[in-house]
Amino acid sequence: MRMLEYFAYQSPLRNKHPIEKMGFALIPLILNIVFQNVLTSIFIFCIMTVITLIIGKVPIRLYLKLLLIPVVFLISSILVILLNFSTNPIEGAIFQSIIGPVTISISITSVEMALMLFVVALSSISCLYFLILSTTIQDFLYGLRCCKVPTTLLDLIALMYRFIFIFLDSSRTIYLAQIARLGHSSLLNSIKSIGLIISALFIKVFQEMKDLNNAINARSVDGYSAVISRELHFSTSSWIFTLLVNLFIIVFYFTVGRVG
């Protein structure tokens, strides 16, 4: 999380208006979901990855590590779609194995569905990574405020984001203290230590929430999101670039994607 925040603050795209970056990330995301085309999804993934790495100057090693996280969950989801379980053999299966009364098979249809799910999900993730790695939480909230999102929802987003860091920092501190006292020297000790971490984190987060609420009330501000935001201006060139990229995606879908 801190690494993501660091690169968002260091990004060359940080001074771009957040609504411009939201539009650039969300429009291809919507096209990707609507088109449901393997070649088009791969094309969108390549575009967003190249822009994130070259224009956003994100290290390729970090980007690959970030992609590895959802890929693990995608593979587990794909296996459920890819494998067919039945009591009778399936005709036309490209792979089939009989284990007792159960027949495990893989069909062409299941392969196509699994491939579609994988590339569409990965392409959508690349769109979101572009936004995450180029937009700070303050600018993101500013963009949502410009879109007239309710203040209550903005407060919830800001508080959740803050308490994620409180949770991570507190859990790391407690975990290191437990290791120093041999709290994880055995399986039984580890189970007890994890229980202590959970209970301690609950108390810590509750106390932090109480202190934060008192600080907000003392300032007499309207919600947690009522902070000073940078005044950013729209750029015509950015909107033209967004329009050209999305037109390129649409043309690719109708000329190459549907044919393929």
Wavefront OBJ file of the C-alpha trace (Angstrom):
o trace
v 0.000 0.000 0.000
v 2.740 2.462 0.891
v 4.570 1.623 -2.320
v 1.425 2.398 -4.324
v 1.020 5.684 -2.485
v 4.683 6.555 -3.062
v 4.490 6.082 -6.829
v 1.180 7.947 -6.985
v 2.875 10.971 -5.388
v 5.965 10.624 -7.606
v 4.039 10.054 -10.834
v 4.628 12.532 -13.708
v 0.849 12.391 -14.197
v 0.085 13.567 -10.677
v -0.613 17.149 -11.746
v -3.166 16.065 -14.328
v -6.775 16.645 -13.328
v -8.145 13.507 -11.589
v -11.291 13.524 -13.731
v -9.084 13.323 -16.837
v -7.304 10.290 -15.413
v -10.586 8.731 -14.304
v -11.978 9.175 -17.794
v -8.864 7.730 -19.389
v -9.011 4.671 -17.122
v -12.761 4.073 -16.876
v -13.789 4.499 -20.529
v -11.493 1.672 -21.755
v -12.652 -0.349 -18.741
v -16.285 0.051 -19.809
v -15.438 -0.746 -23.445
v -13.561 -3.824 -22.291
v -16.556 -5.122 -20.345
v -19.065 -4.250 -23.079
v -17.126 -5.720 -26.004
v -16.191 -8.998 -24.252
v -13.599 -9.748 -26.932
v -10.296 -11.522 -26.299
v -8.214 -9.631 -28.866
v -9.677 -6.265 -27.865
v -9.035 -6.973 -24.179
v -5.419 -7.883 -24.939
v -5.113 -4.681 -26.973
v -6.493 -2.573 -24.098
v -4.162 -4.321 -21.657
v -1.148 -3.523 -23.849
v -2.149 0.142 -24.216
v -2.731 0.701 -20.490
v 0.436 -1.184 -19.545
v 2.634 0.777 -21.956
v 1.197 4.115 -20.795
v 1.557 3.163 -17.111
v 5.176 2.062 -17.560
v 6.428 4.694 -20.019
v 4.396 7.834 -19.283
v 3.713 7.000 -15.623
v 7.320 5.816 -15.149
v 6.340 2.862 -12.972
v 9.135 0.257 -12.590
v 8.342 -2.876 -14.557
v 9.270 -5.135 -11.622
v 6.751 -3.421 -9.362
v 4.090 -3.584 -12.074
v 4.647 -7.310 -12.616
v 4.436 -7.921 -8.864
v 1.162 -6.014 -8.729
v -0.224 -8.052 -11.628
v 0.822 -11.274 -9.927
v -1.556 -10.634 -7.015
v -4.830 -10.740 -9.015
v -3.469 -13.421 -11.373
v -3.315 -15.883 -8.464
v -7.006 -15.305 -7.707
v -7.900 -15.375 -11.400
v -6.282 -18.770 -11.873
v -8.265 -20.232 -8.980
v -11.464 -18.809 -10.492
v -10.610 -20.044 -13.975
v -10.105 -23.614 -12.761
v -13.735 -23.722 -11.624
v -14.876 -22.710 -15.122
v -12.300 -24.777 -16.985
v -13.001 -28.131 -15.331
v -16.310 -29.926 -15.826
v -17.399 -32.559 -13.324
v -20.036 -35.105 -14.327
v -21.021 -38.730 -13.846
v -21.014 -39.481 -17.584
v -18.305 -38.972 -20.236
v -18.716 -35.806 -22.323
v -18.486 -36.014 -26.104
v -16.095 -33.633 -27.834
v -14.006 -32.972 -24.716
v -10.374 -32.102 -25.432
v -9.342 -33.646 -22.105
v -11.096 -36.252 -20.025
v -10.178 -38.222 -16.929
v -12.331 -40.704 -15.025
v -11.754 -40.909 -11.277
v -14.142 -43.431 -9.776
v -17.718 -42.403 -10.579
v -16.691 -38.827 -11.485
v -15.563 -37.720 -14.947
v -13.338 -34.632 -15.075
v -13.225 -33.036 -18.514
v -12.209 -29.883 -20.338
v -14.230 -28.752 -23.335
v -13.562 -26.145 -26.003
v -16.428 -24.044 -24.624
v -14.966 -24.039 -21.113
v -11.533 -23.079 -22.475
v -13.054 -20.158 -24.387
v -14.996 -18.992 -21.327
v -11.945 -19.277 -19.068
v -9.753 -17.398 -21.543
v -12.379 -14.677 -21.907
v -12.664 -14.263 -18.142
v -8.898 -14.120 -17.701
v -8.100 -11.525 -20.371
v -11.118 -9.303 -19.609
v -10.346 -9.304 -15.871
v -6.617 -8.693 -16.395
v -7.299 -5.897 -18.864
v -9.736 -4.267 -16.424
v -7.128 -4.502 -13.668
v -4.556 -2.756 -15.874
v -7.004 0.150 -16.313
v -7.436 0.456 -12.552
v -3.684 0.183 -11.932
v -3.140 3.169 -14.216
v -5.502 5.217 -12.043
v -4.094 3.929 -8.744
v -0.445 4.526 -9.699
v -1.032 8.072 -10.963
v -3.625 9.514 -8.565
v -3.233 10.239 -4.859
v -6.135 9.683 -2.488
v -6.537 13.454 -2.024
v -6.790 14.036 -5.775
v -9.127 11.061 -6.123
v -11.466 12.513 -3.498
v -11.205 15.896 -5.214
v -12.274 14.283 -8.483
v -15.211 12.560 -6.816
v -16.185 15.856 -5.188
v -16.173 17.489 -8.634
v -18.550 14.726 -9.755
v -20.940 15.716 -6.932
v -20.449 12.492 -4.980
v -22.126 12.781 -1.531
v -19.854 14.011 1.247
v -20.806 11.057 3.456
v -19.439 8.619 0.884
v -16.247 10.662 0.530
v -15.788 10.552 4.302
v -16.193 6.776 4.302
v -13.610 6.376 1.530
v -11.119 8.654 3.299
v -11.587 6.935 6.650
v -11.281 3.447 5.169
v -8.085 4.464 3.379
v -6.594 5.923 6.553
v -7.493 2.949 8.719
v -5.940 0.537 6.245
v -2.576 2.137 7.030
v -3.298 2.174 10.754
v -4.184 -1.511 10.539
v -1.019 -2.400 8.589
v 1.346 -0.351 10.773
v -0.148 -1.634 14.023
v -0.181 -5.273 12.909
v 3.442 -5.030 11.764
v 4.550 -3.468 15.071
v 2.733 -6.090 17.149
v 3.998 -8.927 14.945
v 7.629 -7.800 15.293
v 7.203 -7.501 19.070
v 5.807 -11.033 19.216
v 8.685 -12.423 17.152
v 11.179 -10.749 19.507
v 9.472 -12.580 22.387
v 9.336 -15.928 20.515
v 5.599 -15.597 20.092
v 5.703 -17.600 16.845
v 8.175 -20.293 17.883
v 5.587 -23.070 17.470
v 2.225 -23.650 15.827
v 0.345 -23.318 19.120
v 2.155 -20.093 19.998
v 1.444 -18.721 16.518
v -2.284 -19.390 16.897
v -2.322 -17.662 20.283
v -0.276 -14.744 18.937
v -2.598 -14.260 15.966
v -5.548 -14.113 18.350
v -3.749 -11.481 20.415
v -2.965 -9.464 17.264
v -6.632 -9.460 16.235
v -7.845 -8.344 19.655
v -5.119 -5.698 19.977
v -5.852 -4.348 16.499
v -9.541 -4.006 17.305
v -8.726 -1.909 20.391
v -6.094 0.136 18.524
v -8.325 0.945 15.545
v -11.264 1.791 17.815
v -9.095 4.190 19.838
v -7.686 5.798 16.678
v -11.205 6.254 15.324
v -12.289 7.898 18.572
v -9.274 10.246 18.580
v -9.828 11.153 14.936
v -13.490 11.914 15.561
v -12.554 14.175 18.490
v -9.987 15.979 16.313
v -12.570 16.550 13.568
v -15.111 17.887 16.060
v -12.488 20.185 17.611
v -11.767 21.699 14.197
v -15.484 22.213 13.531
v -15.113 20.971 9.951
v -17.795 19.320 7.866
v -16.557 15.734 7.691
v -13.151 14.119 7.294
v -12.946 14.951 3.582
v -13.200 18.698 4.267
v -9.514 19.325 3.604
v -7.686 21.778 1.375
v -7.458 20.452 -2.196
v -5.207 21.554 -5.016
v -6.842 23.557 -7.752
v -6.210 21.560 -10.911
v -7.278 22.596 -14.384
v -8.468 20.572 -17.339
v -6.170 20.084 -20.303
v -7.539 20.023 -23.844
v -4.628 17.893 -25.038
v -5.377 15.262 -22.383
v -9.005 14.963 -23.483
v -7.950 14.749 -27.133
v -5.475 11.989 -26.253
v -8.186 10.126 -24.318
v -10.584 10.472 -27.245
v -8.014 9.207 -29.751
v -7.067 6.207 -27.615
v -10.687 5.153 -27.156
v -11.473 5.680 -30.844
v -8.458 3.520 -31.620
v -9.854 0.798 -29.326
v -13.290 0.960 -30.968
v -11.798 0.817 -34.467
v -9.614 -2.128 -33.430
v -12.663 -3.991 -32.126
v -14.678 -3.574 -35.332
v -11.774 -4.215 -37.711
v -9.672 -6.852 -35.940
v -11.411 -7.996 -32.759
v -14.692 -9.140 -34.272
v -12.950 -10.711 -37.268
v -10.567 -12.618 -34.993
l 1 2 3 4 5 6 7 8 9 10 11 12 13 14 15 16 17 18 19 20 21 22 23 24 25 26 27 28 29 30 31 32 33 34 35 36 37 38 39 40 41 42 43 44 45 46 47 48 49 50 51 52 53 54 55 56 57 58 59 60 61 62 63 64 65 66 67 68 69 70 71 72 73 74 75 76 77 78 79 80 81 82 83 84 85 86 87 88 89 90 91 92 93 94 95 96 97 98 99 100 101 102 103 104 105 106 107 108 109 110 111 112 113 114 115 116 117 118 119 120 121 122 123 124 125 126 127 128 129 130 131 132 133 134 135 136 137 138 139 140 141 142 143 144 145 146 147 148 149 150 151 152 153 154 155 156 157 158 159 160 161 162 163 164 165 166 167 168 169 170 171 172 173 174 175 176 177 178 179 180 181 182 183 184 185 186 187 188 189 190 191 192 193 194 195 196 197 198 199 200 201 202 203 204 205 206 207 208 209 210 211 212 213 214 215 216 217 218 219 220 221 222 223 224 225 226 227 228 229 230 231 232 233 234 235 236 237 238 239 240 241 242 243 244 245 246 247 248 249 250 251 252 253 254 255 256 257 258 259 260
